[in-house]
Amino acid sequence: MKPIRLDGRSLTRAQLVAVAHGAAVELDPAQLPAVQLAADFLAEQARREEPIYGVNTGFGSNADKLLGGHRLRDRLPGAEASEETLHEELQRNLIVTHAVCVGEPFAPEVVRAMLCIRINTLMRGHSGIRVEILQALTAMLNAGVVPVVPQLGSVGASGDLAPLSHLAIVLLGGGEAFFGGERLPGGDALARAGLSPVKLSYKEGLALNNGTAQMLATGVLALAKLEALVETADLAAAMTIDAFAGRLGAFAEEVHALRPHPGQVETAANLRCLLEGSTLSDIAYHLVPRFRAWQPESWDTAEAQRLRFDIGWDWVPFTQRHGREKFYQRFRPFRGGKKHQPQDSYSLRCIPQVHGAVRDALAQAARVLDIELNALTDNPIVFPDAKAEHVEQQVISAGHFHGMPLALAMSYVKAAIPVLASISERRLNKLVDSATNDGLPGFLIGNEDGTESGFMIVQYTAAAIVNDLASRAMPASVYSIPTSANAEDHVSMGANEARHVLAMAEDLGKVLALELYTAAQALDLRRDMINAARALAARTDAEGLAAKVAGAPTPDSADRSGFLAEVEGLRAELAQAEAFHPGKAVARAHAAIREQLPFLARDRALDGEVATAVRLVRDGIVLAAARG
């Protein structure tokens, strides 16, 4: 893959994801003079002894301390002389004392994304860093040296100080890094990659660790996962709709034109696409039989006897049709699996409104992240070309490191994740509950002898994950804890917010995988039951099909002939129908699942199958199949 060129102005989320997963980067030569100009400007101001924050002052609450011309501590008894200037020591100390994160390390793709973001923002030419330091960062990234960055330690202002210091300390030859699959001291990792440590000059430590790279990297990677997962959620919902033989009117284009939230309109359109070609959805009520447990005498042929179920309907007697005559002129008087109602439950009917709102939350986050990817986020900001009477007008202390724009965007996404997981779990629950699954077997298993649990506990797992996601959805951004002796008296906590979102995205994928796993089973049953009815109707007469109808009049009843005439109407309609099937995209996704997860005819160990279902979603295999 061609290296991604960084110029500080044009990095995209897709490019960042590519770098996170191994793409190389290169510095735009046209932008390097601007980078060096700012560095030369700071060096000149320092030579003139102009007081500039982070150049010849301390940091944070130490900003009122100006660097002197020599070290006072050199006069202490036993003091050892240092080859470093105070300016170099200031920048080195900033990095080595700030690299104090704890916890498990971030995954390499997160750290690579952080490095890419940091290089890109420094390429804007307003940070005062030298070109050679950017070249060293780029070489480290491209060589595959991945600093060890523990996950806990950033409050999201002044940027991600602690985690970014873990990036920079490796550049200095300290800390730890992964290289070639090994966790090594930072200096050893550099040496194995053929690289050398660097020394920092004016403001370079501050330029390296003062920014929003951790929260931005985790936010972008989380959003990439979530954009695929919301599409996967549509696919899982579509498969569930076909398994329910659901109603499609709620997804009509003209319906959503009347409430045109962008995500809602997009979701409805996607559902229409996924369900295109389905002959299960919108099927007439009376054609859908209800599951009945298999019995030795259930079927009339040896081939049919191999089915895993029996089927049946209830006949609506003439005496129970008063006031409903018009309905029974349109629909035949048989009650099977589908209730005689024109609307499905909210978890099916309101998919565009719920999934669409999640899409809108992701779109808002994308807008914020796209801006941040090419924004300057360190402090102070250097304007070497500005015409000014005082250096304070050319080196301006501001607050671009504050992560609140990202934090609030991530808070919105964080709240959306359990919403998407919850509606998925509700659909899964409807599928396994015989009181709500429209005529499918309880827990989607035949259970002839009462020994089988089927998909019962799959729903438990989904419920547990949804509860966990909901308990983690509390916004971190609403709870600021001041730092740096109250000099930094309001912080964003955006790093925690984005880190939570990335982890929660993984768990959302597990819930969707469980729905797809369950919906595939339900779809097999629904399709096979309706097609079994069709096959029976094609080979028998009204009396033969009447054996599947409960509530029939006795042979000597005056209603018997009318009953048989209505059964014949049902038989003829079933016999003349083409084989029933799901939507084309749903069928492709179902086939991808069935390649690795066979139909559950009898209880068996499901632990490995659940793990496989999670992998099929995580790796995008089912989604790719649906896309065709």
N, C-alpha and C positions, 0 to 999 in steps of 0.2 A: 504494500500500500504506500502511495506517495506520502511523504511526511506532511503533516499539517502545519501550515505556515502561521506563525503567531505575530500579530502586529498591534495587539492591544485594542482592536476595534471591530474585528469581524469573526471572533470565535463563536461557534454555534454549539447548542447542546448536543447535537449529533456528533460533531467533531470531538467534543470533550468525552463523550461516551466511548468513541473509538480510541482515543488516547488512553482512557482508563483501561481498556482491554488490550493494549499493546501497541497502538500506532505510535510512530515517532513524530517528533516536532522539529521545526526549524525556525530560526529567528528571521523576520523580514529585514533584509539589509537596508531597505529604505527608511526604516524607523530607527535604526541604531544611532545615527547622528543626534537625534533628539534625546535619546536616552543618555548619551555621553555628555551632551550639552548641560543637562541638569546636574550631572555628577561634577562636572568641571565648575559649574556655578557655585555649588556648595563648598567645594574645596577652596575656591577663591574667597568666599565669605568667611570661612573658618580662618584662613590666613589673615584676614583683616580683623579677626577677633570679634566679628559681629555675633551677638547672642542669638542663637537659633535653637529652638526646641529639638532635642534628639540629636543635635550635632555637637553642641558644646554645652548642653545642659543635661541634667538627669531626666528620668522618665517618670510619668505619672505624678505622684505627690512629691517627687524629687525634682520637679521641673524648675523650682526656684534655686537650685544649686548649679552654679556655673563652674565649668572646668577651669582649673588653674593652669599655670604654665609648667608646673612640675608636680610630682607626687609628694604630698605631705608625709605619707607613711614611709618614704625613703629615709626619713630622719629617725625612725624608730630603731631601737637597739636590735641588731641582728637582721635588719632589713636587707633583702636581696634586690639588686638592680634588675629592672625589666627592660627588655628590648622593645616592648610595645609602647607606643605613644598612649597618652590618656584617651585620645579619641578612639584608637583601636581597641583599647581595653574596655571602654564604655560599650562599644558595639558587641564585642565578644561576650562580656558579662551579661548583657541583655539576653543573649541567646542561651547561654549555659545555665543561667538561673531561672529562666522561664520554661525550660523543657522539663516540666514536672507533672505531666499527665499520668493517670493511672488506669488500670483496667486492661482488658483484652485489646490487642492491636486492631486497628482498622484493617480491613481486607486490602490487598495490594491495589485493587482497582480504585478504591477511594483515595489512597495516597497518591497514586499516579495522577488522578484528576486534580487533587490539591496542588501538586507541583505544576501542572499545566496552567491552572488558574493563576497561580502566583506569578509565573513567568509572563503570562499574557498581560496581567494588569501592570506589571513593572515596565512592560514595553510601551506603555502610554507616554513615558518620558517626563513624568512629573514626580518621580520618587527619589531621584538623586543617586540611584544605584549605578555602578559602573557596568559597562558592557561586558567586561570579563567575568563578572559575577553571574550575569544572566547566561553567558556561555557555559559557565561551570554547572549551573542548574540544569541547563538543557542537556549537557553531556551526561549528567547523572541520571536524568530521566530516560534518555535514549539508551544508556548502557544497561538499564534494568536494575539499578540500585534503588531499592524501595525502603525509605526510612521507616523504622518502627515507630508508629504513632499510636500510643494508647488512647482509648476513646473518651475518657473523662477528664475534663480540665478546662474547657472553654466556657466563658459566660457570654460570649458573643459581643463583647465590647471591652477593651479596644480591639475589636476583631477577635480572631481566634489565636490569641497570643501564645498560649501554651502549646497547642498542637502544631502550630506553624514553627515554633522554636524546635520541636522535634524534627521537622524537615530540615531546618537550617543547621542544626548541630552536626548532622552527618556531613554537610558541606564543609564544616570546619574540622572534620576528622574525628568527631566525638559521637556520642549516642550509639544507637544500634541500627542496623539495616538488614533487610533480606536481600540476598544475592544468590542466584543460582539455586534457589530452594533452601538455602541455609540462613539462619539468623546469626549475624556476625557483629562484632564491634564496628562502628561506622568507619573508622580509618581502615580496617581490614577489607571491608566491602569496597571502599574506593580503590584500594590498592589492587584488589583482584580484578576490578574493572579497568585498570590502567589509568586511574584518575588520581589527582593530588588534591589535598585540602587547600582552602583559600584563607586569606586574611581579609577582614572587613575594614572598610574605611568609613568616612562620614555618613552617618544615617543608614548605613546598609543593613545593620541588624534590625533596625526599626522597619525598614522597607521590607525585610524578609518575613517578619513575624506580625506585622500590624495589618490585618486584612480579614476578609470573610471567606477564605478559601475552604475551610473545613465545612462550614454550614452550606456553602454553595456547592461544593463537590457532592456531599451527601444528598443535598436537595435535588441536584440534577440527576444523579443516578437513581434516586427514589422515583422521580417523576418519569424517567424512562421505563422503569418497571411498572409504574401505575398506569401509564398510558397503554401498555400492552395488557395489563390486568383488567382495565375497564372494558376493553374490547373482548377479553376472555369472559368477563362477566356477562356481556351481551350474548356470547355464544352459549354459555351455560344456561342462561335464561331461555334462549331459543330452543335448545334441546329439551328443556323442561316443558316449555309450551307445547312442543310436538308430543311429548310423552303424556301430557294432559289432554291432547286433542283440543287445545285452547282456542280462544276467540281472537281474531286478528283485527277486528274493527277498532280497537283501542290504539292501534299503531298507524292508522290511516293518515296519509299526508295532509288531507284537508282538516283533520282533527287538530293536528299540532300546529298548523298555520294560524290557529286561533289563540295560541299561547306560545309564541315562538321563542322560548328560551333556547339559545343555540345548542346546548348540550342535549336538551330534550328532543329537539328536532333531529339532531344527528343520531341519537339512540334509536328513535322510532324508524328512521330510514335504514339503519343498520339491521334492525330486527326484520324489517320487510325483506331486506336482501338475504339474510341468513335463512329465512323461512320460505323463500321463493321456491315454488314447485311442490310444496308440501300438500299432501292429500289427507293428512291427519288433522291438521289445524282447520278449523271451521267445518269439520265434518258434521253431518246432521246428527242430532241427539240419538235418534232411534237406532242408528247403525252401530253404536258403540256398546258392545256387550259388557257385562259385569263379570269379574273373576268369580269362579266357584272352584273349590278345591277338587283336585283330580280324584276320580274314583275308578275302580276297575271297569265299570260299565259306562264311563263317560262318553266314549266315542264309538262310532259305528264301523270303523275300518282299522286295520292293524297299523297303518301309517299314522292316522289321526291319534291312535291310542298312545303314540310316543310323545305327544304333547305334554307339557309340564303343568297343565291346567285344564279346568273345565270352564265353560262360559254359560251365560244365561241372561234372560230378560224377565221383567215382570210385565204382564199385560194389564192395561188400564180398562176395567170393565165399562160397559156402556153406561151403567148407572152412575159412574163417577166422572162423567164428562160434561155434566150440565154447566153451562157458562164458559166451557172451554172448547166448544165445537170448532170454532175457527182455527184454534191452535192445532187440533187433531186433524184438520183438513190439510194442514201444511206438514206436520210431523206425525208419523205413525204412532199409534197408541201403545208404545212399548217403552218401559223405563229400563235402561241398562246402566252403563257406567257414568254417562254424563247427566248432570242435573239439568232439568228443564228451566234454565235461567239464562238470560242474554248477556251475562257479564261474569268474568272470572274474579277471583279474589285479588286483593290489592297487590300481593307479591308478584302476580302475573300482569294484571291490568296496568299497574302504575310503574312498570319498569322504566319507561321513558322519563317519567318525572323524577325517579330516584337516581337511576344511572346517569341521567342527564345532568342533574344537579351536581353529581360527583365530577362529571366531565367539566362543568363550568368552574368548579373549584380548582381542578387541574389547569384549566386554561388561565385562570388568574395567577396561579403560581408560575406557570410558564412565562407569562408576561414579565413578572418580577425577575425571574432567573435570567431571562434573555438580556435584560438591562444590566444586571449585575455582572454577567460574564465579561463584559467589556467596559466595566466601570473601574475607576481608581478608588481603592479602598484603604490606603494607608494614610499616615499623618506624620508630619505636616506635608502640605502639597506645595510643590516647587514650581514657580512660574519664572523661569530664567529670562524669558524675553519680555516680561512685563516692564513698562516704564514706571518707575516708582522712586519716591524720595527716600524711602526707608526699606530696609530688607524685610521688615514685617509685612510689607505689601507684596513681596515676591515669594516669601515662604510663609504660608498661611496655615495656622492650626485650625482644623475644622473637625467634623465628626463623621466622615465617610466610612469609618471603620465600624460604625454602629450597625448592628445586624437586624434592627427592628423591621425593615421592609421584608427581609427574608423570613424573619421569625413569625410575623403575622400571616404571611402567605402559607407558611408551613403549618401554622395552627389551623388554618382553614382546611388544608389537606388532611391534617391529622384527624379532624372531626369527621371528614368524609369517609375515611377508611372503614371504621366500624359500621357506618351506614350501608356501604356496599356489601360488607361481609354479612351484616344482619339480614338483609333482604335475600341474600343467597341462601343462608341457613333456613329462612322461613320457607323458601321453595323446596329445599331438601326435605324439611320436616313434612310438608304437604305430600311429598311423594311417598314417604314411608308410612304415613298414618292412614289406615284403611277408612277412617271417618272423613278424610279430606282428599284422598287421592283419586276420586272419581272412578271407582270400580276396579282398581288394581289390588293385588294381594297385600295384606299387611306386611310391612317391612320388605316388600318386593321379593318374597320367597314363597314357594308353594306350600311348604310346611304341612304336608299331608298327615304326618304322624305327630305333630306338635313338638318336634325336637329342635326346630331351626329358628335362628334369630335373624338371619339375612342381614339387612342393612341397618338394623336397629341401632347399633352402637356407633356407626358412622355419624349419625346425627348427634350423638353425645359429644363426639370429638369436635364437630363443627360448632356446637353450642359453647363448649369450653373455650375455643379460640375466640369466638365472638365476644364472650364475656371478658376475656383477657384484653382484647383490643379496645373494648369500651372503657375498661379501667385505666388504660394507658392514654386515653384521648384527652386528658386534662391539658390545656395549653400551658407549656412552660413559659411562654412569652408574657404571661400576666403576673409573673412572680419575680420581680427584680431583687437581687441582693447586691448592695453596693460593694465596691472593691477599691483597692489602692488607697486605703485610709480616707475613703469617701471622696477622693478626687474623681473617681469614676463612679458617680453616685446613682447612675441609672444604666442598667445593662439589659441586653435583649434576651439572653438565654436562647438565642437562635440556634446555636450549635446543638444543644440538647434537643430542640424541636426537630431539626432536620435529621438528626441521628435516630430519634424515635420513629420518624416517618419511614426511614429506610428499613428499619427492622420490622415495622408494622406491615410494610408492603410485602415482605416475605410471608408473613402469617396470613395476610389476605389471600395470597395465592393458594395457600393450603385449603382454605375454606372453599374457594372456587373449584379446586381440584376435587374436593369431596362431593360438591354438587354435580360436577360432570360425571364422576364415577357412578353416582347414584342415578342420575338422569339417563345414562346409557342403559342401565338395567331396566329402568321403567320404560324407556322407549322400546326396547326389545319386547317387553311384555305387551305393551299397548299395540304395537304393530302386529305382533304374532296373534294376539287375541282377535283383533278385527279381521285379519286375513284368514284365521281359522274359521271364523263365522262365514266369511265369503266363500271359502272352499266347501264348507258344509252345505251352504245354500246352493252351490253349483251342482252338487251331486245328489241332492235329496229333493223331496217334495214338501208341501206344506206340513204334512203330518210329521215328517222327519225333523223339520225345524221346530215344530211345535213342542217337541220333547225338551227343548232348551228354554221354554217359556213357562214361567210359574204363573199361577193364578188363572189357568185356562178353564173354561167352562167344562163341565162333565159331558161325556158323549151324548147323553140324552137331554142336554140343556137346549133351550130354544136359541141360545146365543152361540151355539157351537159352530154353525155354518158361517155366521158373521165373523167369529173369531178366526176360523181357518182362512177366510178370505183375506183378512188383515195380515195374517201370518204369510200368506202367499205374496202379498204386496211387499212385505219386508224381505222375503226370500228372493223375489225377483230383483229387487233393487240391489241387494248384496251380490247376487250372482252376476249381474250385469256390470258391476263396478270393476275397474282396474285394480291391481294390487295396490294396497295402501302403503305409503312411504313418507318419510320426513322430508323437510326441505333439503335441497341439494347440498348446501354448505353444512347443514347439520349432519347429513348422511356422511359426508367426508370426515368430519370430526369424529363421528361415532365409529367409523371404520378405523381411524387412527387409534382410538381407545381399544377397540376390540383386537387389534394386532398384538397388544401386549396384555390385555386384561379380558379374559374370556367371561362369558355370561355366567352368573352364579346360579347354577341349577340346584345345587345342594350346598349346605354350609361347608366352608373350608377356611383355612387360616387366611386372614385378610391383611396381616401386618405388612407383608411385602407388597401386596397390591396397592395399599394406600400409599406407600412410599413411591411406587411407580406412578400412580396418579399425580402425586405432587410433582414428580420430576417431569411428567408430560406437560404440565402447566408451566413450571419454572423454566424449562428449556424452550418453551414456545412451540412444542411439537403439535399439539392439538390445534392451536390457533393457526399455525402454518397450513395444516391440512384443511381447515375450514376456508382459508383464503384461496386454496386451490393452487 
